[in-house]
């Protein structure tokens, strides 16, 4: 069968071959699957149940070209959500790639919302993917629950001290700063459609040291995360489970460097300990020592480093417990000694945290300084 064609010159100077008859052109269009149609119908039904209108296969004029959206939902306050159901292969690069189409849609006032049933798309991060299980069309079209198993998360905000279970994202032991950690959370597909249209579920770009992750969160989580990134000198409002700062300390981080300790005549000024101000004996009472005069005299180490002698003594005691652990061979004795070492180490960490907050210093630097002083004095 012959299908006559001709060359058409586009505005940008590009030539393309086009069929003369529309029926010949339609033969090259891939038919939409039943699962794809079922998702479109479900999106419209869920949006209408929430009081939002919409339509499928909507073309939006953009200059001399147009944007075609699988399902366009008119949300609250002029919000427009462009749902794209991608159940087949999608290119990564090029003008028709997912990233290019999502960027073009967003630039023209439509919030892209891409949904799939393919697990490999969740690791691409070229747009804000959400994913459900691979289901047949009749299950998707049902009114029953359809669960989104990937693409929606909750942000946990926490202070990097000794209490959280999350590791420090900066790669240090504990830095004393505030961080946010995403946690996977399931949501029903119908609720996702309605809350996205209402603006209560929003897309977010979560940056780590090596990658930018794209997923959806509650709008309150995105606001707190924006505050955390925009103003590093002030922590976002604490949750109930977050550790509370000391009553005498401000929640604002210092905006200037602590004054350097004056070096004695004839001594070197390259000592990194000088970032800690000189600590008097009375400070030990503030961090929990009830009898400052009864402790061993370690004035040679304490004032020189700016660290209170209580911290040095606690770290030395923890090192002693650790050394005893290495000498034991019996399993029961090692288990008991390990508990004693853990208790001693926990006391050191709590004292370091209290001192860093009291003096408004970087906790990680205080801890490293303490270990260096103890190694030098041993």
Secondary structure, DSSP 4 states (H G I P E B T S, - for coil): ----EEEEE-TTS-EEEEESSHHHHHTTSPPPPHHHHHHHHHHHHHHHHTT-EEEEEEEEEETTEEEEEEEEEE-GGG-EEEEEE--S---SSSTTSHHHHHHHHHHTT-EEEEEES-GGGGGT-SS-EEEE----HHHHTSSS--EEEESBEEEEEEE-SSS-SSPPTTSSS----EEEEEEE--EEHHHHHHHHHHTSEEEEEEE-SS-EEEEEEEHHHHHHHHHHHH-TTBPPPPPTTSPPPPTTS-SBPPSSPPPPPPPPTTS-S--GGGGSPP--TTHHHHTT-S-GGGS---HHHHHHHT--HHHHHHHHHHHHHHHHHHH---HHHHHHHHHHHHHHHHHHHHHHHHHHHHHT--HHHHHHHHHHHHHHH-
